[in-house]
């Protein structure tokens, strides 16, 4: 029984897609367990850049079966476009390779309309959602009024969709937003559901069987720890469980699946986030432009899903240590180390101060971060171009010192480091405990 969980250790956008791609070559099953098409995972294979929002990025390899778990919310229009893109690129997408949970909830056009109307109603207090209907879909799920994949395949699917849209229209009218045509929505969802009907399965059973038969199940988290609905920087969070424990409810696995699990935390060598919310180590000006990039390259700091420029700052070791504890991380993967080449010195946040007190750890979790100032450890930088390197010992001494500082701060080994956006631009630590 082997379960490996890949989770973001920051505010998402850590580069999980290409890390999942690296591990997926040996996996039997790769599974998404949370979120929807508000997630964006990118994998560069040669000259081809795959931008995936719903389908697990491991599907690019020929071996693993890809699963969309019950913890997800699915926009079937987006799923259809993504499947079309993958097939056009020569990736095999069949019911044998892509499995969709019958219990996954559906994002409807009504949810998307509600998302926009609710965000507009918040005015200056907007949360900064992606506008893709994620929150309203999870709200419907919690209210027990949502539509699941199985509902769209039921005999009375049209009636259920019609009732759902009418209920959403009442809220839209109250928000002075344009209501939707229930008949048109029902026709669209019916057509999408029929296309994907052969892919629908009891994915919880299939995931259990993969583990029971000794296979490798690679669980692919979306967003990051600090966006978790319970453990993130609330209310500036997403609507699902993004932490490693979300795997069990999001895929329908029992907790015994955690025995001997590997929990891989992915984080950038600096800090980024999109949207509103506290950010103790944030920088601006020329330094921010240097970390973010111009946007000319697809791996610059602009959202895969939204295209919005990301806020940037120095790596926050306090938050990273928190993520290690909340997820039960067993190892780290550090991405984008190549971006730090050319800095004369680097800063790593090791604690906070407030009102004359020093806090090595969060006093009340990550929600109340306003007013906390970072305490930095400063280290020398390096000038060498890291992108052609594939050997750990070939990394500059200053780069290895920086990675060792992160390892000491978290108490975790660094297993992999990325030195560029392409699939092969990864350096494995030979000292990693096997």
C-alpha positions as CSV (number, residue, x, y, z in Angstrom):
1,X,0.0,0.0,0.0
2,X,1.6,3.2,-1.2
3,X,0.0,6.7,-1.0
4,X,2.0,9.8,-1.9
5,X,0.3,13.1,-1.4
6,X,1.6,16.2,-3.2
7,X,0.4,19.4,-1.5
8,X,1.2,23.1,-1.8
9,X,3.0,24.5,1.2
10,X,2.2,28.1,0.4
11,X,-0.7,30.1,-1.2
12,X,-0.8,27.9,-4.2
13,X,1.1,28.3,-7.5
14,X,4.1,26.5,-6.1
15,X,4.7,24.5,-9.2
16,X,2.9,21.3,-8.1
17,X,1.9,20.3,-11.6
18,X,5.4,19.6,-12.9
19,X,6.3,17.9,-9.6
20,X,3.4,15.6,-9.9
21,X,4.5,15.0,-13.5
22,X,7.9,13.9,-12.2
23,X,6.5,11.4,-9.7
24,X,3.7,10.2,-12.0
25,X,5.9,8.2,-14.3
26,X,5.8,5.4,-11.7
27,X,2.2,5.9,-10.5
28,X,-0.7,3.6,-11.1
29,X,-3.3,6.2,-10.4
30,X,-3.1,10.0,-10.1
31,X,-6.0,11.7,-8.4
32,X,-7.3,15.2,-7.7
33,X,-9.1,15.4,-4.4
34,X,-10.2,19.0,-4.1
35,X,-11.1,22.3,-5.9
36,X,-12.1,22.9,-9.4
37,X,-10.9,24.8,-12.5
38,X,-9.7,27.6,-10.2
39,X,-6.5,25.5,-9.9
40,X,-3.9,25.8,-12.6
41,X,-1.1,23.2,-13.0
42,X,1.5,23.7,-15.7
43,X,3.8,21.1,-17.2
44,X,6.4,21.9,-20.0
45,X,7.3,18.9,-22.2
46,X,9.9,20.0,-24.8
47,X,8.3,22.8,-26.7
48,X,4.7,22.0,-25.4
49,X,3.3,23.8,-22.4
50,X,0.3,22.0,-20.9
51,X,-1.9,24.2,-18.7
52,X,-4.3,22.0,-16.8
53,X,-7.1,23.0,-14.5
54,X,-9.1,19.9,-13.8
55,X,-7.4,16.8,-15.2
56,X,-4.5,15.6,-13.0
57,X,-1.2,16.6,-14.6
58,X,0.0,13.0,-14.3
59,X,-2.2,12.0,-17.2
60,X,0.5,13.2,-19.6
61,X,2.4,10.0,-18.8
62,X,1.0,6.9,-20.5
63,X,0.9,4.7,-17.5
64,X,-1.4,6.1,-14.8
65,X,-5.1,6.3,-14.7
66,X,-6.4,9.8,-13.8
67,X,-9.2,10.3,-11.3
68,X,-11.4,13.4,-10.6
69,X,-12.4,12.7,-7.0
70,X,-15.6,13.3,-5.1
71,X,-14.1,16.3,-3.3
72,X,-13.9,18.3,-6.5
73,X,-16.4,20.6,-8.1
74,X,-16.5,20.2,-11.9
75,X,-17.3,22.7,-14.6
76,X,-18.1,20.3,-17.4
77,X,-17.6,22.9,-20.1
78,X,-14.1,23.5,-18.9
79,X,-13.5,19.7,-18.6
80,X,-14.6,19.2,-22.2
81,X,-12.2,21.9,-23.5
82,X,-9.3,20.5,-21.5
83,X,-9.9,17.0,-22.7
84,X,-10.1,18.3,-26.3
85,X,-6.8,20.1,-25.8
86,X,-5.1,17.0,-24.4
87,X,-6.4,14.8,-27.2
88,X,-5.2,17.3,-29.8
89,X,-1.7,17.0,-28.3
90,X,-1.8,13.2,-28.7
91,X,-2.6,12.3,-25.1
92,X,-4.9,9.3,-24.8
93,X,-8.2,10.2,-23.0
94,X,-10.5,7.3,-22.7
95,X,-12.9,5.9,-20.0
96,X,-10.1,3.5,-19.2
97,X,-7.7,6.4,-18.5
98,X,-9.9,9.1,-17.0
99,X,-12.4,8.3,-14.2
100,X,-14.9,10.8,-12.7
101,X,-16.5,10.3,-9.3
102,X,-20.2,9.9,-9.4
103,X,-20.3,12.0,-6.2
104,X,-18.3,15.0,-7.6
105,X,-20.4,18.2,-7.5
106,X,-21.1,20.2,-10.7
107,X,-20.4,23.9,-11.2
108,X,-23.3,25.2,-13.2
109,X,-23.7,28.4,-15.1
110,X,-25.9,29.6,-12.2
111,X,-23.0,29.1,-9.8
112,X,-20.7,31.2,-12.1
113,X,-23.3,34.0,-12.3
114,X,-23.7,33.9,-8.5
115,X,-20.0,34.1,-8.0
116,X,-19.8,37.3,-10.0
117,X,-22.8,38.9,-8.4
118,X,-21.7,38.1,-4.9
119,X,-18.2,39.5,-5.5
120,X,-19.6,42.6,-7.0
121,X,-21.9,43.0,-3.9
122,X,-18.9,42.9,-1.6
123,X,-17.5,46.0,-3.2
124,X,-14.3,47.1,-1.5
125,X,-14.4,44.0,0.7
126,X,-14.1,41.6,-2.1
127,X,-12.2,38.4,-1.5
128,X,-10.6,38.2,-4.9
129,X,-12.2,35.0,-6.1
130,X,-11.4,33.6,-9.6
131,X,-15.0,34.1,-10.5
132,X,-15.4,30.5,-11.6
133,X,-18.3,29.5,-9.4
134,X,-16.2,27.5,-6.9
135,X,-17.5,29.0,-3.7
136,X,-21.2,28.9,-4.8
137,X,-20.8,25.3,-5.9
138,X,-19.4,24.3,-2.5
139,X,-22.1,26.3,-0.8
140,X,-24.7,24.3,-2.7
141,X,-22.9,21.2,-1.6
142,X,-23.0,22.2,2.1
143,X,-26.6,23.3,1.8
144,X,-27.5,19.9,0.2
145,X,-28.9,21.6,-2.8
146,X,-26.1,20.9,-5.2
147,X,-26.0,18.7,-8.3
148,X,-23.7,15.8,-8.4
149,X,-22.4,14.0,-11.5
150,X,-24.8,11.1,-10.8
151,X,-27.7,13.6,-10.7
152,X,-27.0,14.7,-14.2
153,X,-27.3,11.1,-15.4
154,X,-30.6,10.4,-13.6
155,X,-33.9,10.0,-15.4
156,X,-35.2,13.2,-13.8
157,X,-32.0,15.2,-14.5
158,X,-33.9,18.0,-16.3
159,X,-36.2,18.6,-13.4
160,X,-33.3,18.8,-11.0
161,X,-31.4,21.2,-13.1
162,X,-34.5,23.4,-13.7
163,X,-35.2,23.6,-9.9
164,X,-31.5,24.4,-9.2
165,X,-31.4,27.3,-11.7
166,X,-34.7,28.7,-10.4
167,X,-33.4,28.7,-6.9
168,X,-30.2,30.5,-8.0
169,X,-32.3,33.0,-10.0
170,X,-34.1,34.1,-6.8
171,X,-30.7,35.1,-5.3
172,X,-29.5,36.7,-8.6
173,X,-32.6,38.9,-8.7
174,X,-32.1,39.9,-5.1
175,X,-28.6,41.0,-6.0
176,X,-29.9,42.9,-9.0
177,X,-28.2,40.5,-11.4
178,X,-29.5,39.0,-14.6
179,X,-31.3,35.7,-14.1
180,X,-30.5,32.7,-16.3
181,X,-32.7,30.6,-18.7
182,X,-33.3,27.3,-16.9
183,X,-34.1,25.4,-20.1
184,X,-30.9,26.6,-21.8
185,X,-28.8,25.6,-18.8
186,X,-30.5,22.2,-18.6
187,X,-29.8,21.5,-22.3
188,X,-26.1,22.4,-21.9
189,X,-25.5,20.3,-18.8
190,X,-27.4,17.4,-20.3
191,X,-25.2,17.4,-23.4
192,X,-22.0,17.6,-21.3
193,X,-23.1,14.9,-18.9
194,X,-23.9,12.5,-21.8
195,X,-20.4,13.0,-23.2
196,X,-18.8,12.1,-19.9
197,X,-21.2,9.4,-18.8
198,X,-18.8,6.5,-19.8
199,X,-16.1,8.1,-17.6
200,X,-18.3,8.1,-14.4
201,X,-17.4,5.5,-11.8
202,X,-17.1,4.7,-8.1
203,X,-13.7,6.2,-7.9
204,X,-13.4,5.8,-4.1
205,X,-13.6,2.0,-4.6
206,X,-11.1,2.1,-7.5
207,X,-8.7,4.2,-5.4
208,X,-9.0,1.7,-2.5
209,X,-8.4,-1.2,-4.9
210,X,-5.2,0.5,-6.2
211,X,-3.8,0.7,-2.7
212,X,-5.0,-2.8,-1.7
213,X,-3.2,-4.3,-4.7
214,X,0.0,-2.6,-3.8
215,X,-0.1,0.1,-6.4
216,X,1.1,3.7,-6.1
217,X,-1.7,6.3,-5.7
218,X,-0.4,9.8,-6.3
219,X,-2.8,12.4,-4.8
220,X,-2.5,15.8,-6.5
221,X,-3.6,18.7,-4.3
222,X,-4.9,22.0,-5.8
223,X,-4.1,25.4,-4.4
224,X,-2.0,25.5,-1.2
225,X,-2.1,25.0,2.6
226,X,-2.6,28.7,3.3
227,X,-5.8,28.7,1.1
228,X,-7.4,25.9,3.1
229,X,-10.9,26.7,4.2
230,X,-10.1,25.8,7.8
231,X,-6.4,26.2,8.2
232,X,-5.6,29.1,5.8
233,X,-5.6,32.9,6.0
234,X,-9.4,33.0,6.4
235,X,-11.5,34.6,4.9
236,X,-9.0,35.0,2.0
237,X,-9.1,31.3,1.3
238,X,-10.6,28.9,-1.2
239,X,-13.7,26.8,-0.5
240,X,-12.2,23.3,-0.1
241,X,-9.7,21.3,2.0
242,X,-6.3,21.9,0.4
243,X,-4.3,20.2,3.1
244,X,-3.0,16.6,2.9
245,X,-5.8,15.3,5.2
246,X,-8.3,16.4,2.6
247,X,-7.2,13.3,0.5
248,X,-9.2,11.0,2.7
249,X,-12.6,12.7,2.4
250,X,-11.9,14.0,-1.1
251,X,-11.1,10.5,-2.5
252,X,-13.1,8.4,-0.2
253,X,-10.2,6.7,1.5
254,X,-10.0,5.3,5.0
255,X,-7.4,6.7,7.4
256,X,-5.5,3.4,7.3
257,X,-4.4,4.5,3.8
258,X,-2.1,6.9,5.6
259,X,0.2,4.2,6.9
260,X,3.6,4.7,5.4
261,X,2.3,7.6,3.3
262,X,4.8,10.1,1.8
263,X,3.6,13.7,2.1
264,X,5.5,15.9,-0.3
265,X,5.3,19.7,0.3
266,X,6.0,21.8,-2.7
267,X,7.1,25.4,-2.1
268,X,8.9,28.1,-4.1
269,X,12.2,29.5,-2.8
270,X,10.3,32.7,-2.3
271,X,6.7,33.6,-1.5
272,X,3.8,34.5,-3.7
273,X,0.1,34.9,-3.5
274,X,-2.8,36.1,-5.7
275,X,-5.6,38.3,-4.4
276,X,-6.2,40.0,-1.1
277,X,-5.1,39.0,2.4
278,X,-2.1,39.4,4.7
279,X,1.4,38.8,3.4
280,X,4.1,39.6,6.0
281,X,7.2,39.2,3.8
282,X,5.7,41.0,0.7
283,X,8.1,43.3,-1.3
284,X,7.4,45.9,-3.9
285,X,9.2,48.0,-6.4
286,X,12.2,46.8,-8.4
287,X,12.7,43.8,-6.1
288,X,9.1,42.6,-6.8
289,X,9.6,43.0,-10.5
290,X,12.8,41.0,-10.3
291,X,11.1,38.1,-8.5
292,X,7.9,38.2,-10.5
293,X,9.3,38.6,-14.0
294,X,7.9,40.6,-16.9
295,X,5.2,38.2,-17.9
296,X,7.0,37.5,-21.2
297,X,7.6,33.9,-20.2
298,X,4.8,31.5,-19.2
299,X,6.6,30.6,-15.9
300,X,6.7,34.2,-14.7
301,X,4.6,35.1,-11.7
302,X,1.2,35.5,-13.3
303,X,-1.7,33.2,-12.5
304,X,-2.2,30.2,-14.7
305,X,-6.0,30.4,-14.2
306,X,-6.5,34.2,-13.8
307,X,-3.5,35.8,-15.5
308,X,-3.3,38.2,-12.6
309,X,0.2,39.3,-11.4
310,X,1.1,37.6,-8.2
311,X,2.2,39.4,-5.1
312,X,5.8,38.4,-4.2
313,X,8.1,38.4,-1.2
314,X,10.9,36.6,0.6
315,X,10.3,33.0,1.7
316,X,8.3,32.9,4.9
317,X,9.8,30.2,7.1
318,X,7.2,30.7,9.9
319,X,4.4,29.9,7.5
320,X,6.4,27.1,5.9
321,X,6.9,25.5,9.3
322,X,3.2,25.8,10.0
323,X,2.4,24.1,6.6
324,X,4.8,21.3,7.5
325,X,3.0,20.7,10.8
326,X,-0.6,21.0,9.5
327,X,0.1,18.6,6.6
328,X,2.4,16.2,8.3
329,X,5.0,16.7,5.6
330,X,7.7,14.1,5.2
331,X,9.8,15.9,2.6
332,X,10.1,19.2,0.7
333,X,10.4,20.0,-3.0
334,X,11.8,23.6,-3.7
335,X,10.9,25.2,-7.0
336,X,12.2,28.1,-9.0
337,X,15.7,28.2,-7.4
338,X,17.0,29.5,-10.7
339,X,15.1,32.8,-10.2
340,X,17.3,33.7,-7.3
341,X,20.5,33.7,-9.4
342,X,22.1,37.2,-9.5
343,X,20.9,38.4,-6.1
344,X,23.8,39.8,-4.0
345,X,22.0,38.6,-0.8
346,X,18.9,36.6,0.1
347,X,16.5,36.9,3.0
348,X,14.7,34.1,4.8
349,X,12.0,34.9,7.4
350,X,12.7,32.9,10.6
351,X,10.3,34.6,13.0
352,X,7.8,37.5,13.5
353,X,7.9,40.4,15.9
354,X,4.9,42.4,17.3
355,X,4.7,44.8,20.2
356,X,8.2,44.0,21.3
357,X,7.7,40.2,21.3
358,X,9.3,37.6,19.0
359,X,7.2,34.8,17.7
360,X,9.1,31.8,16.1
361,X,5.6,30.3,15.4
362,X,2.2,31.6,14.7
363,X,0.4,32.6,17.9
364,X,-3.1,32.2,16.5
365,X,-2.7,30.4,13.2
366,X,-2.3,32.2,9.9
367,X,-5.5,34.3,10.1
368,X,-4.4,37.2,12.2
369,X,-1.2,38.2,10.5
370,X,-1.7,41.9,10.4
371,X,0.9,43.9,12.3
372,X,3.4,41.1,12.5
373,X,6.9,42.0,11.1
374,X,9.3,39.4,9.7
375,X,12.6,38.7,11.3
376,X,15.1,37.9,8.6
377,X,18.2,35.7,8.4
378,X,20.3,37.1,5.6
379,X,22.6,34.9,3.4
380,X,24.9,35.5,0.5
381,X,23.5,35.0,-3.0
382,X,25.1,33.5,-6.1
383,X,25.6,34.6,-9.8
384,X,25.7,31.2,-11.6
385,X,23.0,30.2,-14.0
386,X,21.4,27.1,-12.5
387,X,19.2,26.1,-15.5
388,X,21.7,23.6,-17.1
389,X,22.6,21.9,-13.8
390,X,21.3,18.4,-13.0
391,X,23.8,17.4,-10.2
392,X,23.3,18.5,-6.6
393,X,27.0,18.9,-6.0
394,X,27.2,21.2,-9.0
395,X,24.9,23.7,-7.3
396,X,26.8,26.8,-6.0
397,X,27.7,26.5,-2.4
398,X,25.6,29.5,-1.5
399,X,22.5,27.8,-3.1
400,X,23.1,24.7,-1.1
401,X,23.5,26.8,2.0
402,X,20.2,28.4,1.3
403,X,18.5,25.0,0.8
404,X,20.1,23.7,4.0
405,X,18.7,26.7,5.9
406,X,15.2,25.9,4.7
407,X,15.7,22.3,5.7
408,X,16.9,23.2,9.2
409,X,14.1,25.7,9.7
410,X,11.4,23.1,8.9
411,X,13.2,19.9,10.1
412,X,12.5,18.3,6.7
413,X,14.8,16.9,4.0
414,X,14.8,18.6,0.6
415,X,14.2,15.9,-2.0
416,X,14.1,17.8,-5.2
417,X,14.9,21.3,-6.5
418,X,13.7,22.8,-9.8
419,X,16.1,25.0,-11.8
420,X,13.8,25.8,-14.7
421,X,10.3,25.2,-16.1
422,X,10.9,22.2,-18.3
423,X,10.2,18.6,-17.2
424,X,13.9,17.6,-16.9
425,X,15.1,20.7,-15.1
426,X,15.1,19.1,-11.7
427,X,18.0,18.3,-9.4
428,X,17.6,15.4,-6.9
429,X,19.3,15.5,-3.5
430,X,21.6,12.4,-3.3
431,X,21.5,12.6,0.5
432,X,17.7,12.2,0.5
433,X,16.8,9.3,2.9
434,X,15.5,6.3,1.0
